[in-house]
Amino acid sequence: MIVPLAHNIPQENITYNYLEMDNVSAFNRFINKEGLQLNYSNAHTWENYKISADLKIQKGTDWYGKPAPTKLEDLERHSRFLGMHLLKEIQPKLEKKMQPYLQYLSNNVMPLPKVAYNDKHLGMFSFDRAALALYQHPPTKGATPLEQTTSQLKIELDKLDIASRVKRVFAYFKNKETSLPSIRIYLMAGANANVQGNEMLYVGLACAELVTFLEIRGVAVEVNVLIGTSFDEIVNVAIVRVKRFQDALDKNQLLLMSSDSRYFRYRGFKALICLSNHFGLTIPSGLGRLEHKMGQNFVNALGTNGFVFEQSYSLENAAKEVTRIIEEYSQVANRQQPQVTRSEKG
């Protein structure tokens, strides 16, 4: 196992410690390894938490979402998002709430790319379009099927001097420049104690909608989940990549890491202890705090120019987060795109 390198960013009033993980598997391997070498205080905190978790399960609780675990081993082994059945109930509600936001964004901020044609030799030549009105050296009226096929092959092989009455035969995409910058998204996982387990689903589902919206417009997207805590003017963070720019989004991994209360409130809590241990720190018994804007402040300190999807535990807030990120990204993209003249667009 390759041990992730520890980094720290000292700021005026706070220090950020962080580890970068290439994928969810690397994150889980780190927890397994570090969990075997906790110092006495951190090990004691973890044992106490397991006792507390077991009591919650025995009493019955929605702290870990639904379906509720029946024994501690359910939390120990949990590695796949189990709430897919909840998506049938929640996703339609989210899509309905987001529909006017996405329509506004598509109409006014980032329109869908559309195929257009020009006669300036810009883009890809469209034979199908040119073939609508080809002329010169056509087969005679009484030509046999073989002669007609031979004539068509000659045209396609450029063996004949042909022309088309259709002049705009070079295809290009309107509203999609090849220089659109990629976008790196950071999603702050977890929730405060007063958030119900299934309310955590909104943040992951909304992020998936955001990725889809951007990628059908040709924008390469990377998604990273942040898991962290704050105490004693120190913030410890794990950056877990759940989607590379070139990969399709694995919704299971995204929802597991960002929105699964069963995962975050057990293995994620263990990760907070392991992170502190890795940095030579003793975590408080309450596991620290999830501060307001902690994700944005950390990414600002990191200096990656990433966009942060903060915690959103309602349909309205999730939709607003998607809108905010797309609007901010669009402003950046417009500043970075080269200017295209009217004549180039045809």
Secondary structure, DSSP 4 states (H G I P E B T S, - for coil): -PPPPEEEEE-SS-EEEEEEESSHHHHHHHHHHHGGG--HHHHHHHHHHHHHHHHHHHH--STT-SSPPSSHHHHHH--S---HHHHHHHHHHHHHHHHHHHHHIIIIISPPPEEEEESSS-SEE-HHHHGGGEESSPPPTT--HHHHHHHHHHHHTT-S--EES----EEEEET--TTPPPEEEEEE----TTS-GGGGHHHHHHHHHHHHHHHTTT--EEEEEEEEEEETTEEEEEEEEEE-TTSPP-HHHHHHHHH-HHHIIIIIHHHHHHHHHHTT----TT--B--TTHHHHHHHHHT---EEE----SHHHHHHHHHHHHHHHHHHHHHHSPP--HHHH-
